[in-house]
């Protein structure tokens, strides 16, 4: 588990709660037209009488997280061809499902309707929310983050984590005899995430570190050895490598995170407005004895298993130097 906590905008962004749009032809048969759905679109395949457009493939690639919304997808690339094959397979499966009448059941109709609602919700976000995110809004957030970064300090440190106080005291003894911190970390540290890099934790500000680490490092100058002190993962010995003013990312580096933040905020405000205008009644009375729907799979008794041994918690680098 990574104990580093979120900090400022770049680390406090909530995931944008938008549904993944799946390119499932069973949701509608509008793809059979020979008219391009988008200006400059290109037909790339046909499944019986239905045309598959380059935008269909791009949309599926975005839904799978293979490319970003604004990134290009070359129709001659291996990735495009792989996703195209998946879209073709989806259409073949959907056609066969229709041939067997699977789309006529009440459950299928509700699932198709739910998918349609997710798609329409995404389109509303693209139209209303994304249209409000411009360069001025991004730059305003960025300038505020740069102002905050100018007042904070980053510390680069190294870690040797031991299971017991006695082992940590032995580490201190080796360091006092002149052993290199990096070498002792590789030989003695139980933290697999950092031992092979000589215990290097990279640069981090105090407010993203676990409290025990932050307290130990707060006033220590570069070159100091700190510890041992107890943490959730064991007994830690730290060395302060460097202290510097936090270096903010460039505007272009920060732009994707800022856009996600502004999108989340726009969706939140939009939903507040919609909920304020609508009558919404949640029909749950807190009765824990309510039965699951008939479509739910039967519950299985959990298999007995020994409790796993606790893994050492290690502060990961907040960002690359």
N, C-alpha and C positions, 0 to 999 in steps of 0.2 A: 504494500500500500504506500502511495506517495503522500507524505505528510505535508508537503508544501501547499499552503493555502492560497486561494485566489487573491489577487491584489490589483487594485485600480481597474481601469476599463479593460485592459488586455487580458486580465486574469479573472474578471468578474462577469464576463459575458455569459448569459444563460443561453442554452441552445435555442435556436429559432424553432418554435414549435409548429413547423409546417409539415403537412402529410407528404409522404413520398408518392409521386404520381407514377403509376405503373401503366405501361403501354399494353393494355389488354384489349384486344379487338372485340371481345364479347361485351364490352361496355357500350358499344355503339358501332354501327356499321357505316359511319361517316367517312371512313378512309377509302372507300371504293371509288371515289370521284377521281377523274383525271385532271382536275384543277388543282394546282399547287396550293396547299393551305397557308403558305407564307410567301411573300414576294421573293423571287429568286430561288425558290425551293427547287429541288431536283429529284426526280423519280429514280430510285435505286434498285427496286425489285418489284415483282408482282407475285401475289399468291392467288392463284386462280384469277378472279376478276378484280382483285383488290390491289391498289397501288400502295407501295411503301415508299415514303418520301424521306429524304435526308434528314428533315426536321424530326421525323418519328424516331429515327435512330439516335439523333442527338439527345432528344428528350429522355430516351431510355438510358443513355449513358449518364446523363445528369442525375436521373433518379437513382442509379446505382452508385453514384459518387465517383464515377470514373473520370469525369471532367467537371469543371465548374460551369455555372450558368452562363458566364460571359466568355468562356474559353472556346476557341475554335476546335472543330473535330474534322480533320482531313478525311475526305471520302476515300482516299487511296491508302489510308493507314491500316495496319493490321487490327488496331483497336476498333475502327469503324466496321471492318468486315466481321469481327467477332460479335459485336453487338448487333449487327444486321442479322447474322445467323440466329441470334437469340430472339429478335423480333419476329423473324419468319417462323421460328418454332412456336412462339406464343400464338401467332395467328393460326397455325395449323392445329394446335391443341384446342383453341377456342372454337374453330370451325367444327372439329370432331365432337366437342361438347355440345354444340348446338344441334348437330346431326342426331345425337343421342337424346336430345330433349332435356339436357341437364339445366338449361337456362330457364325452363318453365316452372321450376319449383319455387315455392314461396321463399325459401332460404336463399336461393340463387338471386332472386329479384331484390331481396333486401341487401345482399352483399354488393350487387351491381349498383344499387342506388347509393350505398355508402361510398363506393369508389367515385361515383359521379359527384357526390357532395364534396369529397376531398379535392377533386380536380377543380370544381367551381370555386372552392375556398382559396385554392392556390392562385387561381386566375384573378380573384378579387384582390388578393395581396399584391400580385404583380401590377395590377392596374392602379390601386389606390395607394398602397404603402410605398412600393418601390418608386412610384412616380414622385414622391415627396423627398426622396434621398438624392440630393445634388452635391456638387463639389463644395458649395458653401457650408452645408451642414456637416460634411465630413471634416473640412478644415477647421471649423469651430471646435469640434470635439478634440481634434488633434492638438490644437494650440493649448487647450486646457490640460491635456495629458503631458505635453512638453513642460508646461509651467510647473506641474506637480513633480515631474521627474527631476527638475533642477534643484529641488530641495531635499532629495533623498540620496542615500549613499548605498553603494553595493559593496559586498564583502566577498572575496574569493577565499575559500577555505578547503582544507583536506580533512578526511575523517578516517580514524581507525576505530572500529566497533568491536568490542569484546563481549563475551557471554557473562563474565563475572568481574567483580571488582578486583580480585586477585590477578586475573589476566590483564586487566587494564593497568594495574600498578606495574606489572612486568613490562608492559609496553613503554610506560614512562621511564623505567630503568634503562631500557635499550636506547631510547632517545637521549637520555642524559649521558650515555656513554658515547654519543656521537653518531649513532646509526641514522641513516637517511630516513626521513618520514615516509617517503614513497616506497622504499624497500620494505619497511616494517608493515606498511599497509598491505602490500601484496602478500606478505608472508603470514600476517597475524589477523587481519581484519576478517570478520565473518560477514561483512556486507558485500554480497556478490555484485551489486550494481556498481560499486566504485573501487573495489580492491584492485582490479586489474589496470585501473588508470591511476594507481598510487593514491587512492582515496579522494581524488579530485571531485569536489562538489560544484565547481564553477562559481560564477558570480550570482549572488542573490541579495535582496534587501531583507532586512531583519523581519519585516512584517509578513513575509511569505514563509519564513522558517518556523519549525516547531518551537514552542515557547522555551523549551530547555536549551535548544541551540541558540536562539536569539539572546537569551539571558547570558549565556556563556560568552558570546562574541561581542556583546554590545559595546564595550569600551576598550577592547583589546587592540593594540596596534599591530601592524603587519610584522610578521616574524614571531609572534607569540604562540606558545603552545598552551592549550587550554584543556583542563580536565585532570583526571577522569570525572565524569558526572553521569548520572543515571538517566536513561531515556526509555521509551517504551520498548525499543528493540535490544537494549543491552547497555553496556557502559561505553561511553564515547570519549575519545581524545581527539581534539581538533587542533589544526595549525592554521593561523591566519596568514594567507599568502599575500593579499593585497586589499586595499580599500580605495574606492574611487567614487566620484559622483556618478549617479546612474546615467547611462547613455540611452536616450530615447530612440526608438526606431524612426526611420524616415517616414514621411507621409505615405509613400507607396507601400512600404512594409506594413504600416498600421492600417491601411485602407480596408482590407478584407474584414478585419475584426471590427472596425468602426461601422462598416456597412451592416454586418450581422447584428451589432448592437442596435443601430438605428432601426433596422427591420423589426427586431424583437419589440422595441418600444412602440413602433407604429402599429404592429399587430395587437399589442396589449391595449393601446388606446382605442383602436377600432373595436375590439371585443368589449371594452367597457361601454362604449357608446351603444353597441348592438344589444348588450344585455340590459342596459338602462331603458331601452325602448320596447323590449320583448317581455312577454310573460313566460317565465321559466319556473317550473315546479319540479323539484327533485323528489321522486316518490320512494324514498328510502326511509324506513322507520327504525333502522338500527337493529333489526331482528336478525341475529346471527344464525338462526335455524332455517332461514329461507333456503329452498332447494335450488340447485343449479338448473339451468335450462336443459331440456332433453338432449340437445345436441352436444352437451359437454361430455368429454371422455370420462370413463369410470375412474374414480380415484384409486391409486395404488398405495398400499402400505409402505412407508419409507423403510428402506433396508438399513439395518444397523451398521454403522461404520465408526471406526475409531476417530476421535477428534484429531484433526491435523495439528502438528506442532506449530506454534506461532512463529511467523517469519519476522526477521528483524526489520523494523521500520527505518527507512533511510531518507534523509532529505535529498531529493533530486535537484540538480541545477535548475535554477529558475529560468535561465536563458543562457545561450552560448555567449562566450566572451568575444 
